[in-house]
Amino acid sequence: MNLFDADPGRSQTPDARRTAPLAERMRPRTLDEYVGQQHLLAPGKPLRIQIEQGDPASMIFWGPPGVGKTSLARIVAHATQASFLEYSAVLSGMKEIREVMARSEDAARLGSRTLLFIDEIHRFNKAQQDAFLPWVERGAIRLIGATTENPSFEVISALLSRCRVYVLEPLSEDDQLALLRRALADEARGLGALGLSADDDALTLLAGFSSGDCRAAYNALEVAAQLATAAGKRRIDGETAREALQQRVLRYDKTGEEHYNLISALHKSVRNSDPDAALYWLGRMFAGGEDPMYLARRIVRMAIEDIGLAAPEALNLTLSARQAMEFLGSPEGDLALAEAVVYLALAPKSNAVYTAYGAVRGDIESTRQEPVPLHLRNAPTRLMKELDYGKGYRYAHDEPDKVADMDCLPPSLLGRRYYEPTQEGREKQLAQRLEELRRLRSGKR
């Protein structure tokens, strides 16, 4: 017994299916038609086994757009003979979903199984996600949530603990080529009725420029087919493909995980002294629409954290690049940040100050907050002088070599060394100077 309407994706009229976008018409209906995700769906792989056992647990599908999350959820429902209900966290409210979950529980008592698919589940807030817990725990529904964001951050831990998380990867170029060729040949659902063929280089262009997003590749192929037909061509060539693409599809979300992945790649390329990689990742972030001032701030931080006193001029250079970016704007100012990135990648590296300051903060948090030693305190009043403020202080400029035999750390930290300069760049000279100062101070004791 089924208490629900049929799957909206399967109940369209023939006319509606013909007018649907190519990506919708070409959705795979079975595992045999599904392309990609072999790390999950090949024989003996975890999701394949779960589907073949016929009783899938609740799941989270995490992956970029256009890799088949919705299609896979539909296939799971069909293969396990479950009613498929699809909702979007952007378009649907929790009231209607709660009603559906209650009806699902009634259906479960009569032996019916329901698979509830929530697209973009990360857009539900914590309280809304909490609402799924009792229904998932009782087995009233099998929940499949799809998300493009890292579920570790965007899905509540209680729900994560009750779901299996499957990571879907971007489709490879070969996978996308296979799908595009299938769409060209399929007369029932694809473009086969048009009688078009395509050059291999044109299909490779469409696949490569879609960045692993099958939906984008299908959309580009459909536009290319329309352009070719309008021009009276029977073949999609490279020129038609380029005209259809117009602009490359870049996977980038300025507030999502890809944002953090790319800035991490940029920072680590600079740290590893690889200017070519650093320029590439910087370019990727610019092309994705990243805020230039965010990039400028991160580049200044690189100068402080990874270059440090090995090349102290790096800080001034990056601040100047930031100022140029603010003055010129994008795209003219982009080159200023590119110059700064190349300089930082080539500069000698030192994290000695970064490490030293981290050790200082650690000691501050873990040791007693001792008062400032009396000899280091100012004594602007008579009372302070009577209390020995400033007693024993020695003015370094009056001392031989400008170094006084005087401890400046609290008593419990005497002898503690934080800053240990490297032998890189300017810091090599600072290391020699520090060693000389330590020798002078030691010789006076």
N, C-alpha and C positions, 0 to 999 in steps of 0.2 A: 504493500500500500504506500502511495506517495502523496504526502500532504502539500506538496509544493508544485509550483509551475515548472514546466520543463526548463532545461538549461537555456538561457536566452541566447547563448552563442550557437546553439544547435537548432533553435526553433524558428529561425528566420525563414521568410518565404524565399522561393527561388529568385524572385526579382530583387529582394533585399540583398541576397548573397552576391548577385551579379554586380550590384552597385557599391558594395562594400570595398574598402581599400584592399589592394593586393595583399598586404601583410595579413589582414584579417581572413581573406579567402584562403590563403595558403597555410593557415595554422595547421600543424600536424594533428592528426586525430588518433594515432596509435604510436606506440613506442618504436615501431618499425619506420614510421615516417619522421620521427623526431631526430634531429641532427645536432650533434654536440653533446657536451657534458658526459663524455664516456667515462670519466673518473667516478661518476655516480651511477651510470646506467648500463655500462658494459656487463656482460654475464658475470655473476659473482660479486658485483659491486653493491654497496650498501643500499642505495635507494632502489635498485633493481630487485634485490631480494625482498625488500619491504613491500614493493608493489606485487611481486609474485606470490607473497604469502597472503595477500588479499585483505589484510586488515591494517592499513597504515596508521601509525600513531600521528599525533599532531606534529606539524613541521613548520619551519621557517625557511623560505627560499631567499637567500641573500645573493644579489648579483646586480650588475649594471643594467641599464635599460636595454631591451631588445634581445635578450638571450634566451627567452622562452619560459619565463617563470609562470605566466598565466596558462600557457599551452600545456606545460607539464602538470600543473594542478588539475586541468581538465582531463588529461590522460589518466592521472591517478584515480580520479573519481570514476571514470568509465571502466578502467581495468578492475576496480574493486567493487563495481556495481553499487556505487553510492550516488545519492542525489547531489547535484552540484549547484551550490548557491554562491554567486559572485557579487562582492560588494567592494566599493572603493572607499578608503578612509577619507578621501577628499570630498566625495559626493554624498556619502551615507551618514546617517546619524545613528547613535547608539540605541535610540528607542526602537527603531525598526529592526535592528540587529538582535536586540534582546527578545523581541517578539518572535523572530525566526528561531532563536535558540530554544525558546520555550516550546515552540511547535516541533522542533527537532527532537526534544526529549520525549514528547508524546509519540512521535513517529518511531523512536528507538524502542519504546515499549511494545510496539506492534511488529518489531523485527526489521524496520527500515533503517538505513544508514545514511547519514548526512555529512557531506564534506562542505564546510564553510570556508570560502576563499576570500581573504581580505587583502586587497591590493594596497600597497603603500601603508602597511600597518604601523610604520613608525610615526605616521602623522596623528595617530590617536595618542592622547596624553596618558599619563600614568593611571589616573582614575578610570579612564575608558578601557585601558588594557586590563586593569584589574577585573573588570566585569566579565571577561572571558573565563577567568580561572575556575569558578565552580562548575561551569558547563564542560570545560575540558577535563577536569578531574573526574566528573561523573561519567564521562564517556558519552554524553548526550550528543556531542558533535566531534568531528575530527576537524581541527583547525589547520589551515595552511595560510600562513602570512607571508606576503611577498614584500621585500624591502630592498631599496638601493643603498640604504645606510647601514653602517656597522651595527648589527643587533646588540652587541655588547654595550653600546651607548644609548641606543634608541628603543630597545625593547626591555621591559621590566624583567628583573632577574627571576621573579616567581613564574612568569610565563615562559621565559627561556628554559627554566629547569624542567618544564613539562613538555617541551618540544625538542625535536631533533633539528639541528641547524645544518642545512646543506648549502654549500657555497657554489654558486653557478658562475662559470668563467665566461669572459667574452668569447664569442665564436671566432675560430681561426679563419684566416682568409680562405683556406681550402673548404671549410664548412660552408662559408657564405657563397663561394663559387658554386658548390653543389646545389644549394638552395636556389640560387638565381637561375641556373640551368634548368632545374626542375620547374620553376615558375614559367620560364619561356616555353617549355614543352607541354605543360599541362593545359589541355583544351577545356576541361570542365571547370577548373577553379582559377587557373592562371592566365597567361597571355597567349597560349597556344593557338587560339582561334584567329589571332592576328597574322599568323604565318611569318613571324619575325625570327631572324637569327641574330647572333651577336658575335663580334670579334672577341677573341680571348682577352686582348689587352683592354677592351672596353669593360668587360665583366670584371677583370682584375682591378681596374680603376674604381669601379663602383664598390667592389668588396673592400678594397684597401682603404678607401676614403670614409667608410662607414664606421671605422674604429670598433669592430666587433659587435655592432648593433644591427641585428638582422632586420628589424623594422625599418631602420634608415636605409638599408641596402634595398629592400623591397620598394620603398617609396621612390628612391632614385631610379630604380629600374622601370617603375611604372611611368615616371615622368619621361625617361629616355624613350620608352616605347611610344608615348604620345607624340613626342617631338619627331621621332622617325616616321611615324604614320602620317603626321601633318605635312612632312616634307616629301612624302611619296617614296620613302626609302623602305626597303625590305630587310635592312640590316642595321643594327645598332653599332656604330663605329666609335672610335675614341673621341672624335669631335662632339658627337651627340652625347656621349657619356659625360664629358667635361661640362657641356652646356647644362645638362640635367643636374649636375652636382652643385654648381655655383660656389658653394662654400663647404669646406670640410666639416664633417660632424665630429666635434671634439667632446669626449667624455670629461665633463668637469662640472663640479658643483662647488661654488665659492664658500659654502658653509658646511659641506659634507666631507666624507672621508677622502675623496680624491683630492680635495684641497690640501689636506694634511699630508697625503702621500707625496704630492708633487713638491711641496715646500720642504719636506724631509729629503727628497731626492736632490733638490737644489743645494740645501745646506751641506749634505754629506758629500756631494761632488766637489764643492768648494773646499771642504775639510780635507778631502783626499787629493787636492791639488790637480784636479782634472778640469781645465777651463772649457774644453769642448762639451763635456757633459753638463757643466754648470750653465753654459749658454743655452743648451738645448732645453733644459728644464725651465729656465727663466722664460724662454720663448714660448714654451707650452702654456705657462701660466698667463702670460700676456695674451696669447691667442684665445685662452678660455675666458677672458674678461676679468681677470683678477684686478683688484684695486691696486694701482701702482704704488700708493703710499704704504699699503701693507707690505709690499715687496721691499720698499725702501727701508722700512723699519727693521725687517728681518735681515737685510743686508748689513745695516749698521750693527745689529747684534752679532753677526758673523765676525765682523772686524774685532769686536770686543772679546768674544768668547774663544775664537779659534786662531786669531792672528796675534792679538794682545801686544805685548811689548817687544815681540820679535820684529815687528814693523809698526811702530806706534803711529806712523803717518797714515796708516790704513783707516783709522777712525776719522781723521779729518777728511780724507778722500771720500769716504762713504757718506759723511754728513754733507759734503759738497754735492755729491750725486743726488742725495735726497732733495737738497735745495734746488738743484737744476730741474729735477722732476716736477717739483711743485711750481717752479717758475714757468717751465715750458709746457707742462702737461703732456698727455699721450696723443699721438705716437712720437712726437719730437723728443720728448724727454726719456723715452725708453732706452736710448743709446747710452745715456749717462749711467743708468743702472747696469747696463751690459758691460760698460767699461769697468765699473766698480767690481762686478762679479769676476771678470777676468783677472783683475789685479789681485783680488783676494785669493783666487785659486793659485796664482803664481807666487804669492808672498810666502815668506817663511812662516811657519806655524808655531804657536805656543799657546797652550791653555794653562800656563803656570799661574797667572793671576786668577783665572776662573777657578782653578783647583784650590788655590790658597784661600780665596774668599769663601768657598764652600766649606773648607775646614774651619775657618773662623766662625761661620754661622753654626756649624755643628758644635763647636766648643761653647758658644754662647747659649745654645739650647740645653747642653748637657752638664755644664759646670755652674757652680755658685756665682751669682752676680756680685763680684767683689767691688768694694768702693775704690775710687781712683786713689792711688798712693798719694800721700801728703805732698811729696816733693814735686808732683806733677800738677798740683792745684795752684790756681792764682790766689793771691792774698790782697785784694783791693782795700780791705778794711783792717783796722787795728785788731778787732776781735779775731779775725781770721789769722792774722800773724801770731797772735797769742796762742791760737790753737795749732800752731806749727804748719799752717798751710804754706806751701812753697819751701819749707825748710829742707835743705840739702839739694835743692835744684842747682844744676850747673849749666851755665849758658854755653851752648856748643860753640858759638862763634869766638868765645874767649879761650877755647881749648886748643892745644896743639892738634893739628890735622882735622880740626873742626869736629872732633868726636869726644864725647865725655864718657867717663866710666860711670854709667848710670843706667839702671834698669827701668824700662818703661812699661813692662807688662805687669799685671797683678801678680802677687806673690805665688799663687798656686800654678801659674802658667810660666814661671821663669824658665828660660831656656827653650820655650816652644818655638819651633820654626814653621812658618806657614808658606812663605814664598820661596820656592826653589827654582830659580831661572833655568831655562834650557840653554843649549848651545846653538840655538837658531837665530840667524839675523842679528839685529841690534841687541837681542837679549844675551848674546854671548858676551858683549861688552859689559852689560849689567851684571852678569854672573861674576865677571872678574872684579868689578867694583864692589859687589856685595862681599866677596871673599876677602878683599882688602879691608873693608870696614870691620868685618868680624875679626880679622887678625889684629887690627889696631885696638879694638875694644878689649880683646883678650889680652893683649900685651900690657894694658894699663891696669890689669888686675893682679 
